[in-house]
């Protein structure tokens, strides 16, 4: 991919440059913050459920017998008094519903259905003096109302949002539903359900089942013990040192990358590569990509079911070591491409153009690999 050409004011038309300089002054002259903290008692089977429209959510491990929830409310306006007033309009409620502590950020939806959540500095693609050009916005349903969140102030939008930090002892489950921002979870020992409409999700050093859903945003899970389920409409998924019985990943558009992980795989991407290295694979491998390569390397000795399909892309399975190949009856087909079978104890039972039937080892399982356009390679290493 070519490097993005930097913006230079000298290359802009004169009227455009004047407009840019006219917007150098900040949209608001004052901002305000308000802190809302609460401790909640822990009880058996407790799940902390957090709802927020806009802002980052940090989830962390805690000791003791309390859940701690800290909300930092941010507001900006044309004057200090107005910024303070806006900050006071956002409240946080706590309600016990069955085994759940339900925590909700309550926005002044009667006053406005349009809010500004400023873009994070690390995601800016324009220089600071052209930030006003960004007109991105997202629409959400929040608290039974249709709400719009924009990234730049003006147009009647209230600059008002809340960042949350939730600290949970071991055994407490977490459920987060955020509209836009970032979810970052570290060290949690309990089931997690993390849902964000627009934004990235990061999970690390955790134990317990993890389910992540993002409408648009990347997902990164590192050093995780427990099953993983990821669903993203658009975004890359990176898994590293995941020890699970099952890994289930579905992305409408994006790459799926797995390193040093274990479990049965069910991976689907509409457009993107599926890549895995240093894997210890479970009993089944399902991989489907509309356009992209499938490349998996590791120990296949426990696998008894393989189903791989790609509309356009190469398929490469590499047993490491070579003796860790799957023991399967294999059917391989490609509409346009070469088929290479280089595994120990493999026997070809049928071969024709673009089609091979083979048995590997004891051939107790089944494997079907198909690509509309691309090469298929099955080999051993070491």
C-alpha positions as CSV (number, residue, x, y, z in Angstrom):
1,X,0.0,0.0,0.0
2,X,1.4,3.4,-0.9
3,X,2.1,5.8,1.9
4,X,-0.5,8.5,2.3
5,X,0.6,11.9,0.9
6,X,1.0,14.5,3.6
7,X,-1.3,17.5,3.5
8,X,0.4,20.7,2.6
9,X,-1.4,24.0,2.9
10,X,0.5,25.4,-0.1
11,X,-1.1,22.8,-2.4
12,X,-4.6,23.9,-1.5
13,X,-6.6,26.4,-3.6
14,X,-6.3,29.9,-2.1
15,X,-10.0,30.1,-1.0
16,X,-9.7,26.6,0.6
17,X,-6.5,27.7,2.5
18,X,-8.3,30.8,3.8
19,X,-11.2,28.7,5.0
20,X,-8.8,26.4,6.8
21,X,-7.1,29.3,8.6
22,X,-10.5,30.8,9.5
23,X,-11.2,27.6,11.5
24,X,-8.0,27.6,13.5
25,X,-9.7,28.9,16.7
26,X,-11.1,26.1,18.8
27,X,-14.8,25.4,18.5
28,X,-15.3,25.7,22.3
29,X,-13.5,27.9,24.8
30,X,-14.1,25.8,27.9
31,X,-14.4,22.3,29.0
32,X,-15.5,20.6,32.2
33,X,-15.1,17.2,33.9
34,X,-17.1,15.5,36.6
35,X,-16.3,12.3,38.5
36,X,-18.9,9.8,39.6
37,X,-17.7,6.8,41.7
38,X,-19.6,3.9,43.2
39,X,-18.7,0.7,44.9
40,X,-21.1,-2.3,44.6
41,X,-21.1,-5.4,46.8
42,X,-20.1,-8.7,45.2
43,X,-22.4,-11.8,45.5
44,X,-22.5,-15.2,43.8
45,X,-23.0,-15.3,40.0
46,X,-22.8,-11.5,39.8
47,X,-22.6,-9.8,36.4
48,X,-21.9,-6.1,36.0
49,X,-23.7,-4.7,33.0
50,X,-22.7,-1.3,31.7
51,X,-24.5,0.8,29.0
52,X,-22.9,3.9,27.5
53,X,-23.5,6.0,24.4
54,X,-20.0,7.4,23.9
55,X,-16.7,7.1,25.6
56,X,-13.9,4.6,26.4
57,X,-14.6,1.7,28.8
58,X,-11.7,0.1,30.8
59,X,-12.3,-3.2,32.6
60,X,-9.7,-4.4,35.1
61,X,-9.2,-7.0,37.8
62,X,-9.7,-6.0,41.4
63,X,-9.1,-7.6,44.8
64,X,-11.5,-7.7,47.7
65,X,-15.3,-8.1,47.7
66,X,-16.5,-5.0,45.9
67,X,-17.0,-3.9,42.3
68,X,-15.8,-0.4,41.7
69,X,-17.3,1.8,38.9
70,X,-15.7,5.1,38.1
71,X,-17.2,7.4,35.5
72,X,-15.5,10.5,34.2
73,X,-18.0,12.9,32.5
74,X,-16.5,15.2,29.8
75,X,-18.3,18.3,28.5
76,X,-17.3,21.3,26.3
77,X,-19.1,24.5,25.4
78,X,-18.6,28.2,24.7
79,X,-18.2,29.1,28.3
80,X,-17.2,27.5,31.6
81,X,-20.7,27.9,33.0
82,X,-22.3,26.2,30.0
83,X,-19.7,23.4,30.1
84,X,-20.3,22.8,33.8
85,X,-24.1,22.8,33.2
86,X,-23.7,20.2,30.4
87,X,-21.5,18.0,32.6
88,X,-24.2,18.1,35.3
89,X,-26.8,16.8,32.9
90,X,-25.2,13.4,32.4
91,X,-25.9,11.1,35.3
92,X,-25.2,7.4,36.1
93,X,-27.8,5.0,37.5
94,X,-27.3,1.7,39.3
95,X,-30.0,-1.0,39.4
96,X,-30.1,-4.5,40.6
97,X,-31.9,-6.8,38.1
98,X,-31.7,-10.5,39.1
99,X,-28.0,-11.4,39.1
100,X,-27.0,-8.2,37.3
101,X,-25.9,-4.8,38.5
102,X,-27.0,-2.6,35.6
103,X,-25.1,0.6,35.3
104,X,-26.4,3.2,32.8
105,X,-25.0,6.5,31.6
106,X,-28.1,8.7,31.3
107,X,-27.8,11.4,28.7
108,X,-30.1,14.4,28.5
109,X,-32.0,13.0,25.5
110,X,-34.9,15.4,26.1
111,X,-32.6,18.3,25.4
112,X,-30.7,16.8,22.5
113,X,-30.4,13.7,20.3
114,X,-27.1,14.8,18.8
115,X,-23.8,14.5,20.6
116,X,-20.2,15.2,19.8
117,X,-17.6,12.6,20.7
118,X,-14.2,14.0,19.6
119,X,-12.0,11.7,17.6
120,X,-9.0,10.2,19.5
121,X,-5.7,11.9,18.6
122,X,-4.2,8.5,17.6
123,X,-6.8,8.0,14.9
124,X,-6.5,11.5,13.2
125,X,-5.7,11.4,9.5
126,X,-5.8,15.1,9.0
127,X,-3.5,17.8,10.5
128,X,-5.0,19.7,13.4
129,X,-5.8,22.8,11.3
130,X,-8.0,20.7,9.0
131,X,-9.9,18.7,11.7
132,X,-13.1,20.6,10.8
133,X,-13.2,18.7,7.5
134,X,-14.2,15.5,9.2
135,X,-18.0,15.0,8.9
136,X,-18.2,11.4,10.1
137,X,-21.2,10.5,12.2
138,X,-22.8,7.4,13.6
139,X,-26.5,6.7,14.4
140,X,-27.4,4.6,17.4
141,X,-30.5,3.5,19.3
142,X,-29.9,4.4,22.9
143,X,-32.4,4.3,25.8
144,X,-35.1,3.7,23.2
145,X,-34.2,6.8,21.2
146,X,-32.5,7.4,17.9
147,X,-29.3,9.3,18.6
148,X,-26.6,10.7,16.4
149,X,-23.0,11.0,17.4
150,X,-20.6,13.2,15.4
151,X,-16.9,13.6,15.7
152,X,-16.7,17.4,15.4
153,X,-18.5,20.0,17.4
154,X,-21.2,22.3,15.9
155,X,-24.5,21.9,14.2
156,X,-26.3,21.8,17.5
157,X,-24.4,18.7,18.9
158,X,-23.7,18.7,22.6
159,X,-20.1,17.8,23.4
160,X,-20.9,15.4,26.2
161,X,-19.7,11.8,26.9
162,X,-18.4,9.6,29.7
163,X,-15.3,7.4,30.1
164,X,-15.8,4.4,32.5
165,X,-13.4,2.3,34.5
166,X,-14.9,-0.9,35.9
167,X,-12.9,-3.0,38.4
168,X,-14.2,-6.5,39.2
169,X,-12.9,-9.3,41.5
170,X,-12.4,-12.8,40.2
171,X,-15.6,-14.7,39.4
172,X,-17.6,-11.6,38.5
173,X,-18.9,-11.5,34.9
174,X,-18.9,-8.3,32.7
175,X,-21.3,-7.2,30.0
176,X,-20.5,-3.9,28.2
177,X,-22.6,-2.2,25.6
178,X,-21.0,0.9,24.2
179,X,-22.0,3.1,21.2
180,X,-18.7,4.6,20.2
181,X,-15.2,4.6,21.8
182,X,-12.8,1.9,22.9
183,X,-13.2,-1.1,25.2
184,X,-10.0,-2.3,26.9
185,X,-10.2,-5.3,29.3
186,X,-7.2,-6.6,31.3
187,X,-6.9,-9.4,33.8
188,X,-10.5,-10.3,34.2
189,X,-11.3,-13.8,35.5
190,X,-14.9,-14.2,34.6
191,X,-17.2,-14.4,31.5
192,X,-17.1,-11.2,29.4
193,X,-19.6,-10.0,26.7
194,X,-18.2,-6.8,25.1
195,X,-20.3,-5.0,22.5
196,X,-19.5,-1.8,20.7
197,X,-21.1,-0.3,17.6
198,X,-18.1,1.7,16.5
199,X,-14.7,1.2,18.0
200,X,-11.9,-1.3,18.8
201,X,-11.9,-3.9,21.5
202,X,-8.8,-5.2,23.3
203,X,-8.7,-8.1,25.8
204,X,-5.6,-9.4,27.5
205,X,-4.6,-11.6,30.4
206,X,-8.1,-12.9,31.0
207,X,-9.7,-16.2,31.9
208,X,-13.3,-17.2,31.1
209,X,-15.4,-17.2,28.0
210,X,-15.1,-14.0,25.9
211,X,-17.7,-12.8,23.4
212,X,-17.0,-9.6,21.4
213,X,-19.2,-7.8,18.9
214,X,-18.3,-4.7,17.0
215,X,-20.1,-3.1,14.2
216,X,-16.9,-1.5,12.9
217,X,-13.6,-1.9,14.6
218,X,-10.6,-4.2,15.2
219,X,-10.5,-6.8,17.9
220,X,-7.3,-7.9,19.6
221,X,-7.3,-10.8,22.2
222,X,-4.0,-11.8,23.9
223,X,-3.2,-14.4,26.6
224,X,-6.8,-15.6,27.0
225,X,-7.9,-18.8,28.7
226,X,-11.5,-19.8,27.6
227,X,-13.6,-19.9,24.6
228,X,-13.6,-16.9,22.2
229,X,-16.5,-15.7,20.0
230,X,-15.9,-12.6,17.8
231,X,-18.3,-10.9,15.4
232,X,-17.4,-7.7,13.6
233,X,-19.1,-6.1,10.6
234,X,-15.8,-4.6,9.5
235,X,-12.4,-5.0,11.2
236,X,-9.4,-7.1,11.6
237,X,-9.2,-9.8,14.4
238,X,-5.9,-10.7,16.1
239,X,-5.7,-13.6,18.5
240,X,-2.5,-14.5,20.3
241,X,-1.9,-17.1,23.0
242,X,-5.5,-18.1,23.2
243,X,-6.2,-21.4,24.9
244,X,-9.8,-22.4,24.1
245,X,-12.0,-25.4,23.3
246,X,-13.5,-23.4,20.5
247,X,-12.5,-20.2,18.6
248,X,-15.4,-18.7,16.6
249,X,-14.6,-15.6,14.5
250,X,-16.9,-13.9,11.9
251,X,-16.0,-10.6,10.2
252,X,-17.8,-9.1,7.2
253,X,-14.6,-7.5,5.9
254,X,-11.2,-8.0,7.5
255,X,-8.3,-10.3,8.2
256,X,-8.2,-13.0,10.9
257,X,-4.8,-13.7,12.4
258,X,-4.1,-16.3,15.1
259,X,-0.8,-17.0,16.8
260,X,0.2,-19.7,19.3
261,X,-3.4,-20.5,20.0
262,X,-5.4,-23.7,20.5
263,X,-8.9,-25.0,19.9
264,X,-11.4,-25.9,17.3
265,X,-11.7,-23.2,14.6
266,X,-14.7,-21.7,13.0
267,X,-13.5,-18.6,10.9
268,X,-15.5,-16.7,8.3
269,X,-14.6,-13.5,6.6
270,X,-16.4,-12.0,3.6
271,X,-13.2,-10.4,2.3
272,X,-9.8,-11.0,4.0
273,X,-7.1,-13.6,4.9
274,X,-7.3,-16.2,7.5
275,X,-3.9,-16.9,8.9
276,X,-2.7,-19.0,11.8
277,X,0.8,-20.0,13.0
278,X,1.9,-22.1,16.0
279,X,-1.6,-23.5,16.3
280,X,-2.7,-26.6,18.3
281,X,-5.9,-27.4,16.5
282,X,-9.0,-29.0,18.0
283,X,-11.3,-31.6,16.5
284,X,-12.7,-29.3,13.7
285,X,-11.5,-26.6,11.3
286,X,-14.1,-24.5,9.4
287,X,-12.7,-21.7,7.3
288,X,-14.6,-19.6,4.7
289,X,-13.5,-16.5,2.9
290,X,-15.1,-14.9,-0.1
291,X,-11.8,-13.4,-1.2
292,X,-8.6,-14.1,0.6
293,X,-6.0,-16.7,1.5
294,X,-6.3,-19.4,4.2
295,X,-2.9,-20.3,5.7
296,X,-2.8,-22.5,8.8
297,X,0.3,-24.0,10.4
298,X,0.6,-26.1,13.5
299,X,-0.4,-29.4,15.1
300,X,-3.3,-31.0,13.2
301,X,-3.1,-34.4,14.9
302,X,-6.4,-34.0,16.8
303,X,-8.4,-32.8,13.8
304,X,-11.0,-35.1,12.3
305,X,-13.1,-32.6,10.4
306,X,-11.9,-30.0,7.9
307,X,-14.1,-27.8,5.7
308,X,-12.3,-24.9,3.9
309,X,-13.8,-22.8,1.1
310,X,-12.5,-19.7,-0.6
311,X,-14.0,-17.9,-3.6
312,X,-10.7,-16.5,-4.6
313,X,-7.4,-17.3,-2.8
314,X,-4.8,-19.9,-1.9
315,X,-5.2,-22.5,0.8
316,X,-2.1,-23.7,2.6
317,X,-2.1,-26.2,5.5
318,X,1.3,-26.9,7.1
319,X,1.6,-29.7,9.7
320,X,4.4,-28.8,12.2
321,X,6.0,-31.3,12.7
322,X,5.1,-33.3,9.6
323,X,3.9,-36.2,11.8
324,X,1.2,-33.9,13.2
325,X,-0.8,-34.1,10.0
326,X,-4.6,-34.8,10.2
327,X,-5.7,-38.4,9.8
328,X,-8.4,-37.8,7.1
329,X,-10.0,-38.8,3.8
330,X,-9.5,-35.7,1.8
331,X,-11.3,-34.2,-1.2
332,X,-9.5,-31.1,-2.8
333,X,-10.8,-29.1,-5.7
334,X,-9.8,-25.8,-7.4
335,X,-11.4,-24.1,-10.3
336,X,-8.1,-22.5,-11.4
337,X,-4.9,-23.4,-9.6
338,X,-2.4,-26.1,-8.6
339,X,-2.8,-28.8,-6.0
340,X,0.3,-29.9,-4.0
341,X,0.1,-32.8,-1.5
342,X,3.3,-33.4,0.4
343,X,2.4,-35.1,3.7
344,X,3.8,-38.3,5.1
345,X,1.6,-41.4,4.9
346,X,-0.6,-39.8,2.2
347,X,-2.1,-41.9,-0.6
348,X,-3.8,-40.4,-3.7
349,X,-6.8,-42.4,-4.6
350,X,-8.1,-40.2,-7.5
351,X,-6.5,-37.4,-9.5
352,X,-7.8,-35.2,-12.4
353,X,-7.4,-31.6,-13.4
354,X,-8.3,-29.5,-10.4
355,X,-9.4,-32.4,-8.3
356,X,-7.7,-34.8,-5.9
357,X,-8.9,-37.5,-3.6
358,X,-6.5,-38.8,-1.0
359,X,-6.1,-40.6,2.3
360,X,-3.8,-39.4,5.0
361,X,-2.6,-41.8,7.8
362,X,-5.5,-43.8,9.2
363,X,-8.0,-41.6,7.3
364,X,-10.5,-41.7,10.2
365,X,-11.8,-38.2,9.6
366,X,-12.9,-36.1,6.6
367,X,-11.6,-33.0,4.8
368,X,-13.1,-30.9,2.0
369,X,-11.1,-28.1,0.6
370,X,-12.3,-26.0,-2.3
371,X,-11.2,-22.7,-3.9
372,X,-12.7,-21.1,-7.0
373,X,-9.4,-19.6,-8.0
374,X,-6.2,-20.4,-6.2
375,X,-3.6,-23.0,-5.3
376,X,-4.0,-25.6,-2.6
377,X,-0.9,-26.8,-0.7
378,X,-0.8,-29.5,2.0
379,X,2.6,-30.1,3.4
380,X,4.6,-31.1,6.5
381,X,7.5,-29.2,8.1
382,X,10.1,-30.6,10.4
